[in-house]
């Protein structure tokens, strides 16, 4: 096998720039409402669509930019 066939595939994350601002807007609305319920995000999609990539990036943004604890 050549190195080209064993290398990890390139990941093209086209969802995070759209989805993360949308989710953050909903989070801010939730926080501003003084809701007592937790803010829960559900995500589904077919295999290979980028769910894991989106969740990892979202968790990173929530931890670093928002100072929130996350669970993947």
C-alpha positions in Angstrom: 0.0 0.0 0.0 1.2 3.5 -0.8 1.2 6.3 1.7 -1.6 8.0 -0.4 -4.0 5.1 0.3 -3.3 4.8 4.0 -3.4 8.6 4.8 -6.4 9.9 6.7 -9.1 11.4 4.5 -9.3 15.1 4.3 -12.1 16.5 6.5 -14.1 19.3 4.9 -16.2 21.0 7.7 -18.9 23.0 5.9 -21.5 22.6 8.6 -19.8 24.3 11.7 -19.8 27.8 10.2 -23.5 27.6 9.7 -24.7 25.4 12.6 -22.6 26.8 15.5 -23.8 30.4 15.2 -27.4 29.1 15.0 -26.9 27.0 18.1 -25.2 29.8 20.0 -28.1 32.1 19.3 -30.5 29.6 20.7 -28.3 29.1 23.7 -28.2 32.8 24.4 -32.0 33.0 24.2 -32.2 30.1 26.6 -29.8 31.7 29.1 -31.6 35.1 28.8 -34.9 33.5 29.6 -33.6 32.4 33.0 -34.8 28.9 32.2 -34.3 26.2 34.9 -34.1 23.4 32.4 -30.7 22.4 30.9 -29.9 23.4 27.3 -29.8 20.1 25.4 -28.7 19.8 21.8 -29.8 16.7 19.8 -28.2 15.9 16.5 -28.9 13.2 13.9 -27.9 12.4 10.4 -26.8 9.6 8.2 -23.4 8.0 8.4 -20.6 10.2 7.1 -22.5 13.5 7.1 -20.2 15.2 9.7 -22.0 14.8 13.0 -18.9 14.0 15.0 -16.9 16.8 13.4 -19.6 19.3 14.2 -20.0 18.1 17.8 -16.3 18.2 18.4 -16.0 21.8 17.0 -19.2 22.9 18.9 -17.8 21.4 22.2 -14.5 23.3 21.6 -16.4 26.6 21.0 -18.6 26.1 24.0 -15.7 25.3 26.3 -13.3 28.0 25.0 -15.6 30.9 24.1 -18.5 30.3 26.4 -16.8 28.8 29.4 -19.3 25.9 29.5 -18.8 22.2 30.4 -19.8 19.9 27.6 -20.3 16.2 27.1 -19.9 14.6 23.7 
